[in-house]
């Protein structure tokens, strides 16, 4: 995987929301806080664990505690992904 | 610009507490300060300890325990609620989660604040004697979680369609946490030392019926959505001591109750307590996603220091004024009075 994008993250966010299908993630949400989008710390951990399982990155709880926006999440994942060839 | 939305107050429960929660308002916001002083004085020896613990950056090991967290949450949320009412807000509805339901009952006239404080002294005594327990929040539906429950474990709260809280004795809860994590569930411990809202505390709840029977109870003057009932509280339940005594041992049906409130009318939800946990959950609801309803917190989403707390309170007051719920500037005197600005 070359680069983790906001669209990739939105995919995880929709899966974490599960039956809460009404959550709208359209538009530019990069700098909107997860809380304002309806994602509390437990929901953000759920997204992080999906990313850990599927991308092989490490997103420990202590690190995630400082992640407040989708942009910060995307940046954190990209720091850990191997550079594209 | 005035809107047709009315105001609904939400009161968070056990687990929302953080060190120095709302302490940034103390000495700065008159009604809040006076109400906190009243609480500490009424609580005698416990009040002295609570005041110290509340204002400490590093409170002791008991901070998340029933003996500290419950009376502090009750007092802080009631004092915040009084502040909002003092601005001139006339809420159409109230909904409290866990101990927050007792705050809603107090502000809607079911019982007096001094009665509530006496009941807190009784609660501290009864619940501190319950078996060591805890609570676990799971990112899954109640149905998915129920399949894994054993022994004393029980569903303690339905917070959202994909967020369920389990309570039970400590060792069983630890085993459940391992099981759920192994199966790919995301779980996080709730800051609690007791198994609230589960059968583990049913004995303590029964023992508190006497204290509730000694208190004068009246039907609410403001519509109270009860998360114990999953319905609007009627007069008969409101004045029944056993209803209130058993409430801390019964599951918190937060999401279905919130759903009912949001279907009944167009509201601006105001979170009256530490953090913004309840309005964050509420933002998942179709009524907020569509813009039919909206939400604002009186305090920051997470512990952020006294300046951020005052700023959040001012921003909430500005929002209430912008929506026509209070006169512009109505909140300013009570916020600025003690700071001399």
Interface residues (C-beta under 8 A of the other chain):
Chain A: X16 X17 X18 X19 X20 X22 X23 X24 X33 X35 X36 X37 X38 X39 X40 X41 X42 X43 X45 X46 X49 X53 X61
Chain B: X137 X138 X139 X141 X160 X161 X162 X163 X184 X186 X188 X276 X277 X280 X281 X282 X283 X284 X285 X286 X288 X289 X290 X301
